[in-house]
Amino acid sequence: MADEQQPVFNIEKLFVKDLSVEVPGAPAIYLEREAPHMDVNMTSESQALGDDVYQSSITVTVSAKIGDKTMFLVECTQGGIFRIQNVPQDQMPMVLGIGCPNIVFPYLRETISDVVIRAGFPPLLLNPVNFEAMFLQQQAQQQQAAPAQTH
């Protein structure tokens, strides 16, 4: 009987949901020797798929530019499907906002690096992400927005 109440956290599937690569200046852009300016934007989201099954995904957009010329643009959404049972409801936002993205991120990082290499550029390794800090920041923003909505 006690085993029924043990928290369960299983990775059901990890997958690339969306992936695009653009190299608009090819082939001339490959002759550039200047280091590009990198712009990285990241979002994460989660949703319930059914009883005790959730999807968590991270979307990253990376654009590399030299001046006004785009070297490459990569967008990738990496997802995971997780079975989560017997976790207190008040802890679910943390599990979905911190735990799941921490599992998905290394796969996203590898996908981005591989696709940049295949596009003909040196590997791009995304810096580690503190999903706990991102989660706490999102929570603070939601709490600030909530009083404004009640007026």
Number of C-alpha atoms within 10 A of each C-alpha: 5 5 7 9 10 11 11 14 17 11 15 12 11 18 14 15 13 11 16 11 18 15 17 13 12 14 8 9 15 12 8 10 8 9 9 16 12 14 11 13 10 13 11 21 14 18 12 13 12 9 9 14 17 19 20 23 25 22 19 20 18 20 19 18 17 16 10 6 12 18 23 23 18 19 19 22 21 26 27 23 22 22 17 18 17 13 15 9 8 8 9 15 14 15 15 23 21 20 16 26 25 18 15 20 22 15 17 24 18 15 18 26 18 16 18 22 13 12 16 12 14 11 15 16 13 16 8 10 13 11 18 15 11 15 17 14 12 13 13 12 11 11 11 11 11 11 9 8 7 6 5
